[in-house]
Amino acid sequence: MIKENNSLAIFYIISGMTVFSVQDTLVRILSSEISILQIMFLRSVIGFIILFLFLKIIKIPIIFSSKYPLLTVIRAILFMFAFLFYYIGLAYLPYAVTTALFFTTPFFITILSKIFLKETVGLLRISIIIFGFLGVVIIANPTIDSFNIFMIFPILCALGYSASMIIIKMTSDKDSVYSQTFHVYIATLLFAPLVTYLGDSFNATNGNNEILDFVFRSWILNSYNQYFLIFIVGVCVVAGFLLIFNAYRVGKPFVIAPFEYTILLWSIFYGWLIWDESVTFSSWVGMAMIVSAGIFLFYREKINDQEITTDQPLR
């Protein structure tokens, strides 16, 4: 029986979000020169090796198989493409805006839980979700004459990630969290080169589409500095995963989950420090609405003794 320690769990979750903010910052820096699919591939190689060695050292059985093979394949592909969408948004949007739009995840998890898990979602919770999505509208500020298409990508990431979390709720009774992490790494190792090959075959990088040119850029590493940064990204993936996993292992989800929003503070800081980005007043308002709605959903679960939005980390 693991002893509960919410204070330690909060330390773990804040540390995990700090590590993931470093990862996202380095990916954003690297993606200006390197294929994002190449970064994701190499990140998975490094993450796979480090996690494998870590489990060997602490003598935890390494299991690659799944009791739910079809659902596992679907989940791993959803996860990979979800974060491909996230990094597209990260490359073309202000850092803080991309991060804030990703935090629509609890709203989508609640909606999908209602559809696929038949969870009870009351009128109050529906109202809060609508309130949160109004925050998205305020950030995006869509008009007839102008709409930033890249605003869609972090939201698509949140939707895909939410769907993968719903599948985890269905498979985690028999597949361990470590096995499920390996599944994501393996899917990325298989599909990132395949997607790149298909892009080359269909001449996707013809200069006519900015998004396709970004995704299907040729794979190349030009300097030892790039090798080093990608290695740090891979280390961050495993370190962040272990910190967040242990946070949820020793603490109550409804206490821990709101602290995941600390990554938004880091995104504002790094966006300002490295790219001289500022947050507009409307974006501040929209982010406040999204964060407050998400936190309300976490605490509403505690009141109703439910676990709809998430009992897993949002990364």
N, C-alpha and C positions, 0 to 999 in steps of 0.2 A: 504494500500500500504506500503510495507516494504521499509524503506530507505536503499539505497545501501551504503555500507561501506567496501571498499576493504581492508583497513588496518586492520579493526577488523576481517574480514574474513580470512586474512592471519594469524593473531594471533590464530584464532580458528583452522585452518587447521594444523598449526605447533604443537599446543597443542594436537590436536587429534592424530597426527602421533606419538608424544611422548608417549601418553597413550597407543596406540596400540603396540609400541615397547616394553613397559613394559609387556603388555599382552603376546606377542610372546616370550619374554625372560622367563617369568614364566612358560609358557606352555612347552618350551623346557626343563627347569629344571625339571618340574613335570613328563614329558613323559619318563624320564629315569627310573622311578619307577612305574608309574601309567598308566593304559590303556588310550590311546589317545581318544578312544570313550567315556570312563568314564569322562575324562576331558571335552570333548565337551558337554556331557549330563549335567554335573553339572554346567558348565558355562551357558548353556541355562536356567536351572532352576533359577539360581541367576539373570541372565539378564532379564528373563521373569518377575520375581517378582519385581525387581527394576523399570523396565520400566512401569509395571502396576501401581505401587504406584506413580511413577512420573506423569503419565498422570491423575491419580485420583486427585493428589494435585493441578495440574494446570488446572484441569477441562476440559480436552480434551476428547471427546468421545472415548471409547475403542471399537474397531470393529475388530472382528476376521474373519468375513466372507469376501469373495472376489467376485467381479463381474466376475472374470475370474478363476473359480476353477481349471480347468485342467492346464492352464498355471501356476497358482500359485503352484500347487503340483510339476510340473516339475521344476520350478525355485527353490523352496525350497530344493528339493532333489539335484539338481545340485550344489547349494551353499554349502550344507553340505558336499557332497563328494569332492567338489573342495578344501575345506579347510582341509579335511582329507588328501588329497594328499599333500597339502602344509606342514602340520605338519609331514608327513612322510619324506619329503625332509628336513625339518628343523632339524629333529633328526639325519640325517646321512650326511648332507652337511655342509660346513661352513655357518655360519649365514648370512653373507653378500651375498654370492652366491645365497642362497635360495631366499632372498629378491629381488635381482636383477633379477633373472629369473621370479619371479612373475610379474615384471613390463613389461613383454611382453604383458600384458593385453590390453593396448591401440591398439596394432597391431591386436590382435584377434578381438577386438570390431569393428575396422575399417573394417576388412575382413567380419565379420558376418553381419555388417550393410549393406554392399554391397549385400550380398547374400539374407538376409531376409527382410531388410527394403528398398531395392532398392535405397540406397543412392549413390550419385555420388562420385566415388573415382578415381582421376586422376592419370596420369603416375608418377608425382612427388611424390605423397603420396605412391604409390606402391613402388617406388624406396627407399623411407625412411623406409618403413616396411622391405624391403629386407636388408637394411643397419642394421636395428635393430636386425634382426634375425642372421645376420653375427656376431654380438656381442655375441649372445647366443652360436654360434658355437665356437667362440674364448674362451669363458668361459668353455664350456664343453670339448673342446680339444679332440674330438673323434678320435680314431685311430683304426686300424684293431685289434690290440692286446689288447687294453684296452679302456673300456668305462664305466663310472660310471652310472649305471642304475638309481640311485637316482636323477640324473640331470633331468630326465623326469618328476618327480612328481610336482615340482613347475610350470612347463610349462603346465602340465595337469590341475593344479589348475587355472592358468591364462585362459585356454581355457574354463573350466567349469564356472568360474566366469564371463567371458565375455558373455557366452551364457545366464547366469542369468541376466546380465545387459541389454541385448537385449530384454529379456522378460519384464523387468521393463519398458523399453521404450514403450512397448505395453500395459501395464496394469496400469501405474501410473496416467492415466487420471481419473480412477475411484477408485483405491485402494490407500489409503494414505501411506506415507512412514512408519508410525508407524504400520499400519496393515501389511505391507509387512515384517517388522522386526519381528513381532509376528509370522508370517507364518514360517520364518526360525527357530525360537526357537521351535515352535511346531513340525516341521519336525524332528529336531534333537532329541527332547524328544521321538518321536515315533520310529525313524529309528535307532538311536544309540544302544538301547537295542536289537532291532530286528536283526541288523547286527551281534552284539555280540553273540546272541543266535544261529543264523545260523552258525557262525564260530565254536561255541562249538559243534553243532550238527554234523558238517562235520569234526570234529577233526582238525581244521585248525592249531592249535598251537601244532604241532607235532615235532617241532625242525628242520624241513627240509627246512623251508623258513623263512629267516630273516624278511621280510616285514610282512608276515602273523603273525609271532610270536609277532611282535611289535603291530599290529593293534588289534589282538584278545586276548591280554593279559587279565587275569582275573581281574575283578573289585574289588578293595580293597583300603581302606585308612588306613594307619598305624599310623598316628600321627596327633596331633592338628596342627602342622606346615603345613601339607598338606591341611587340611581343611581351614586354614587361607589363604594360597596362592591361592587356588581355588576360595575362596571368592573374593580376590583381582582381579583375572582374570575376574570374573563375573562383578565386578564393572567397570573394565576397558572397557569391551565390551560396556556397556551402556554409560559410560562417553565419550568414543571415538566416538561412534555413534552420540551422541547429539552434540559434538563439530564439527564434520565434517558436519552433517546435517545443523547446523546453519551457518557454513562457506559458504556452497553452497546457503543458503537461503538469506544471506546478501551481497554476493559478486559475481562477474562475474566468471563463471566456467573456462574460459581460463586464468584468472589471478590466480585463486586458485590452479588449478590442478597440476601445476609443483611443488608446495610446498609439495605435497604428497611424493616426492622423498626424503624429509628430513629423512624419516624413514630408508632409506638406510644408512645414516650417523650413526644413532643410532645402526643399526645392525652391522656395522663395529666396533663401540665403544664397544658394549656389547660382541661381539665375541672375541675381544682382551682382555677385562677386565676379563671376567668370564672363557672363554675357551682357552685363550692364542692363538687365531687364528690370522693368518696374511693373507693378501690379496696378491696373486701373481700378478706379472706385467701383465700377460695376462688377469687375472680377472679384474684388474683395467681398462684395455683397453676395454674389453667387456662390463663392466658396464657403462663406459663413452659413448659407442656407443648406448646402450639401452636407457639410460637416455636422451641423446641428441635427439635421434629419437623420443622418447615419447614427449618431450617438443616441438619439431618441429610440431608434429601432433596437439597438443593443439593450438598452435599459428596459424597454417595453417587453422584451423577451424574458428578462428576469422577473418582471412583475407577473407575467402570465406563465412563468415556469416553462418556457418553450425555448427551442434552439432552431430558429428559422434562418436568420440572416447569415450566421456563420458560426461554426465551432472549429474552424480552421483559420489560419492566418490569411490576410488579404494579399499575400504575395506568394 
